[in-house]
Amino acid sequence: MKGVILAAGEGARMKRVTYGGFPKELLPIGRIPTIRFPIEAMKLAGIRDIIVVIAPQTKHGIIDGIQCGAKFGVNICYVVQEKDEKAMAGLGRAILSVKDWMGQNEDFVVACGDSILCDFSSRNPFNCLESLVNTHILRKPLCTMVVHPKSSDPTRFGVVKFHRLINGDGVFSGEIEALVEKPSVEVAKAYRCNGYNYIIAGYYAFNSKIFSYIEKTPLGAKNEVQITDAIALGLADGEKVWGVVHAKNKSDVLSPCEYWDVGIPEDYVDASRRLLNLSEEELASLEE
């Protein structure tokens, strides 16, 4: 199974930090560039071959920074997502750009290069994708995604609605009934379960059929091809979509783990504060 890291976004929300001068995926969290966290998560899940999707204007910084991946114990190559008249951006468009790099009927894992998952109750806090991969292999859906429980306002995120949640061996997961990008307050309330909304955390496993759904997805919000719209087309076609909750089971109670969208300035500050306090042993696992 290959990995794909999306790093072609313009980072408009972070320009007050980057001034547009370098990719947000290279923003340091302590001593570690942000993109190292999804790389490490994929490696710990057994994924060694990773494609990084970059934009022409940012390719030099990212390629110079992470190179071929050998120093991180993975193999990295690059796909340049060029703009065109039909769709200038969007996660769907970025994922479609790796279609020719995938084998027929090959499943793959996708991560947003500015999203960080952590589980500080685990021996290695960055080992957060095994349940995603295992669930995808077991359930064989069109898409399996990591979702994060959020008790506060979820309206700026993509949100999913479960048929029901299953607690199996400490992993909360379930088949997804519906999903929506940036829901209204009313929709978000209707989607709540166990006191939480479940926001899409930027980590997915896909069946190769997702490419055909992306290709027929109309432009959505911001005149972009939204991956949530493509997944929704699959749902409407009867495809299964599964969600794995980024949380731990504590006495049969769902306890959220840590998640940050570093493309949001406030999350970047919070992640920096929290991850600066990593132990030397934890940092060493990323700095080797």
N, C-alpha and C positions, 0 to 999 in steps of 0.2 A: 504494500500500500504506500503510495506516494503522499507527500505533504505539499501543500500550497500555502504560501504566506502572501497576503495582499498588502502591498506597500506602494501603490500608485496614486493614492489620494493626495489632493492638493494641501490638505491640512489647514483649511481656511480658519478654523476656530483657534488654531494654535499659533497664528501669525504674530500675535502679541508676544509670544515666547521665542519663536524661531525667526521672525521678521521675513519669512519666506526664503531664508538663506540656506536652509538645510532640511532634510526630511524629518518629520516628526518621529519616525520610527527609530531615529538615531538619538533622540533626546535621552540623556542619561538619567537612570534611576539609581541614585548612589553612584557607583562606579560602573554600572552596567547599562549599555544601550538598550532601549526598550525592545527592539526586535529580538534580542537574545532570549527573552522570556518565552515567546512562542516556539522558537527554535529548540529550547531546552525541553519544553513540554512535549513536542513531537518526538524528540530523541528518546525521552523516558518512556514514551508509548511504543517504542520499537520502530519508529519511522526514521530512516536514514537518508532517503533521497527526497530533497526539498526543492521546489520551484518557487522563486521569489518573483512576484509580478511587480514591475516598477514602471514609473513614468519616464519619458525621455529627459525631462528637466531634473530628475532626482537620481538618475542611474549612477552617476559617478560617485556620489557620496556613499550610497548603500553598497555598491560593488567594492569600493575602496575599504569600507568598514568591515564587511563580513567575508568578502572574497569568496573562495570556493567552499568554505565551511570546514575545511580539514582541521583547523585548530579547535573546532567545536565538536568534532567527532561525527560530522554529517557531510553529505555531498550536496552542494548547492549549485543550481544553475538559474538563469534569469530569463524572463520573458518580458519584453517591453510592450506595455499597453499604450498604443498610440491613439490619439483622439481622431474621431471621424465626425461626419455631419449628422449621423443618426443618433449617436449616443456618446457624449463626451466623457461620461464617467458612470459610476455605479458599481456595486459589488457584483451584480449579475454580469455586467460587461467584463469586469476583471476576471471572473472565474471562467467565462467563455474563452478568454484569451489562451488558456492552457489546454484547450480541447485536443489539439493536434499532438500534445505531449503525453497524452494518456493512452494506454492500451485499450483495446476493445473490451467493454464490460469490466473495466478496472475501477474499483472504488478508490476514493482518495479523501484525505482530510484537508480542510481549509481553515486557516486562522487569519484574523485581521492582525496586521503587524503592530498595531497600537493597543492591543487588548492583552491584559495580564490576568491570569488565573493563579490563585495561590490557595493552599490548604495548610495552615500552620499547625494543624493537628497531626499532619503526616510526617514521616521521617524525612522525606524530601518534599518541601512545600510546593514545588513546581510540577510534581507528578500528578497532573489533573486530567489527563486525556485517556487513561486506560479504560475507564468506564464508558466513555464515548465510543471508542473503537470496539470494545467488547459487545456493547449493546447493538451497534450497527451490524456487526458480524452475526449476532444471534437473531436479530429481528428482520434483517434484510429489507429495510425500507428504502424509499427514494432518498430520504435525508434523515440523519440524526443530528440533533443540535444540542449544544450546551446552553442551558438557560439558568439565569441567576434569580433567586428569590428577592424581590424588592418590596418593602413595606411602605415606602414613600412614593411620591408622584412618579408614575412610569410613562407619562405621556410623550416624552421625547425619545422613547425607545421603541423597538419592535417587541410586541408582546404576544404570547401564545396562550391558548386555552386547551387544557387537557380534557380528554374523556374522563380519565381518572388517573391518580398517581398510585404507583406500586412501589412498595418498599421491599427491595430484594437484596439481601446481604449488605445492608447499610447504604445501598444506592437507591435514590428516589428517581424513578423514571416513569414514563407513560406515553401512550399514543396521543398525538396532538389532533385536536378536533378543528382548530382554526388558528390563524395568526393574522396580525395586523400591524402595520408600521405606524408609529406615532398615534395611538388610539385616543379617542376622546375620553373625557373623564367617565362618561356613562359606560362606554365599551370596556374600559379598564376595570371598572367596578364589576361588570358582568363576567369578566375573565378571572377574577380572583379565586384562589383556592387555598385553603388552610391559612388564611390571613395574608397571603402574598399575591402579587402579580409576578409573572415569570418572564423576565426580559431576555431577549436573544443576546448572548454574550460574545458573539463574533467567532465561535468555533463550531465547525460543522464536519460531518462525514457525509459524502454523497455517493450515490450510485451514478454511473456514467449517463444514465437517462436524463439527469438534470440538464445536460447541454441542450437537448431538444426542447425542453421547457423554457430555458433561457432564450433560445432563438425565436420563440413565438411570444415572448413577453413584451407587451407594449411599454412604451416609456411611461414612467410613473412620476413619483415625487421628484422635484428638481430636474425634470426632464432626463432622468436617469433610468437605467434598467435595474430595478430593485430585485435583489435575490428573494426577498419575502414574497414578491408578486409571482416569481417563477415557481416557488415552492407551493404557493396557493393554487396555481394552475394544476400542479400535480395532485394536490388534495382533491380538487374538483374532478379530476380524472379517476379518482379512486385509489391513488397511490397512498402508501402509508408514510407518515412522517412521525418520527419519535423524538422525544425530548429527554435529556438527562439533566437532572437538577444539580447545580454546583453547590452542594450542601452535604452535611454529615447527619447521620442519625444519632441523636443523643436522647436515650431513654424514650424511643419511639416519637421523638419530636424533631422536626426538620430544623437544622441549625445552619444558616448560610455560611459558606466559606467566602474568601476575599476575591473581589473582582474589581478591576479598574479599566475604564476606557480612557487611555492616556491622550486620545485626541480631544479630550475636554480639559481645559486648563485646571478646573477644580479637582478633577480626578488625578491629573498629573501631580499636583501638589500633594494630595493625600497619599498617593502611591509612593512618592519620594520620601515623605516623612516615615511611612511604615516600613519600607524596604531598606531605608538607611540603617534600621535597627537589626538587620539580619546578623546572625552570628558569623564569625569568621569562617566556620566550617561550611555554612550555607553559601556564603559568598564564594568560597573556594571552589564549590561544585560548579559554579558558573564561570569562574575565571581561569580554570585549568586550560 
